[in-house]
Amino acid sequence: MPKVTLITPSKEKVILEDAIGTLMEAALDADVEGIDGDCGGVCSCSTCHVHVAPEWVERVGPPNDAEADTLEFDERTNSRSRLSCQIELKDELDGMVVEIPNSQ
C-alpha cells in the first residue's frame, strides 16, 4: 500500500501511510484540509481537485473524458490537475506527492 504526501492549501504536509482506495477516500479518512468530496467520488463536483507533482504526472496518467469535463468548470486547473476521486491508490504510486489548490 502506498505512502502519499498531500500539501494542503495552508502548505501543511500530510503524509498518508498505507493509503488504500482512492486518493479522495484516503484524504477524507484523514480529514485533510481542502478535500471535501461533496459528490461522494462520482467525478461530478471537483471538490477533491489536486495538482499532481510534476515527477508523478506520467505515472498517475491523464484524466479520463468525464474527469476532464468536470475539471473544465474549475478555475484552479493546470496541466497537472486531477480529481483525487479518480486516482486509485496502488503500489506504483508509493511516494506520490500532490498539492491541493486553494478554494479561492
C-alpha positions in Angstrom: 0.0 0.0 0.0 1.4 3.4 -1.0 2.5 6.3 1.1 1.2 9.6 -0.3 2.1 13.2 0.7 -0.6 15.9 0.3 0.3 19.5 0.6 -2.7 21.4 1.9 -3.8 24.9 0.8 -2.2 26.2 4.0 1.1 24.4 3.0 0.9 21.7 5.7 2.3 18.4 4.6 0.0 15.5 5.4 1.5 12.0 4.9 -0.9 9.2 4.4 0.8 5.8 5.3 -0.5 2.6 3.8 -3.3 4.5 1.9 -6.0 2.4 0.3 -8.9 3.1 -2.1 -8.9 6.3 -4.0 -6.8 9.3 -3.0 -10.0 11.1 -2.1 -11.2 8.4 0.2 -7.8 8.2 2.0 -7.8 12.0 2.3 -11.3 12.1 3.7 -10.5 9.4 6.2 -7.6 11.5 7.4 -9.7 14.8 7.4 -7.2 16.5 5.0 -7.9 20.2 4.6 -9.1 21.1 1.1 -10.5 17.7 0.1 -14.3 17.7 0.5 -15.6 15.0 -1.9 -19.1 16.5 -2.0 -20.3 14.2 -4.8 -19.0 11.1 -3.0 -16.5 10.3 -5.6 -18.6 10.1 -8.8 -16.5 12.6 -10.7 -19.1 15.4 -10.8 -18.0 18.3 -8.5 -14.2 18.9 -8.4 -14.2 19.4 -4.6 -11.4 16.8 -4.5 -9.2 18.6 -7.1 -5.5 18.2 -6.7 -2.3 19.1 -8.7 -0.1 16.1 -9.1 3.6 16.9 -8.6 5.4 17.1 -12.0 7.5 14.0 -11.4 4.3 11.9 -10.8 2.1 13.1 -13.7 3.2 10.4 -16.1 2.8 7.6 -13.6 -0.7 8.8 -12.4 -1.8 9.3 -16.0 -4.2 11.7 -17.7 -7.8 12.3 -16.7 -10.5 10.3 -18.5 -13.1 12.2 -20.5 -15.6 12.5 -17.7 -12.9 13.8 -15.3 -11.6 16.3 -17.9 -15.2 17.6 -18.5 -15.6 18.1 -14.7 -12.3 19.9 -14.4 -13.2 22.3 -17.2 -15.5 24.1 -14.7 -12.8 24.6 -12.1 -10.8 27.8 -12.4 -7.8 26.3 -10.5 -6.8 23.8 -13.1 -3.5 23.4 -14.7 -1.7 20.7 -16.8 -1.2 18.6 -13.6 -4.9 18.7 -12.4 -6.7 15.5 -11.4 -9.7 14.7 -9.3 -8.5 12.7 -6.4 -11.6 10.5 -6.5 -10.3 9.2 -9.8 -6.8 8.3 -8.6 -6.8 4.7 -7.4 -4.0 4.2 -4.9 -1.7 1.3 -5.9 1.8 0.3 -5.1 3.2 2.1 -8.2 2.2 5.4 -6.6 4.2 4.9 -3.4 5.8 8.2 -2.6 3.5 10.3 -4.7 3.1 14.0 -3.9 0.0 16.1 -4.7 -0.9 19.7 -3.9 -4.4 20.8 -3.0 -5.2 24.1 -4.6 -6.8 27.0 -2.7 -10.5 27.1 -2.9 -10.4 30.8 -3.5 
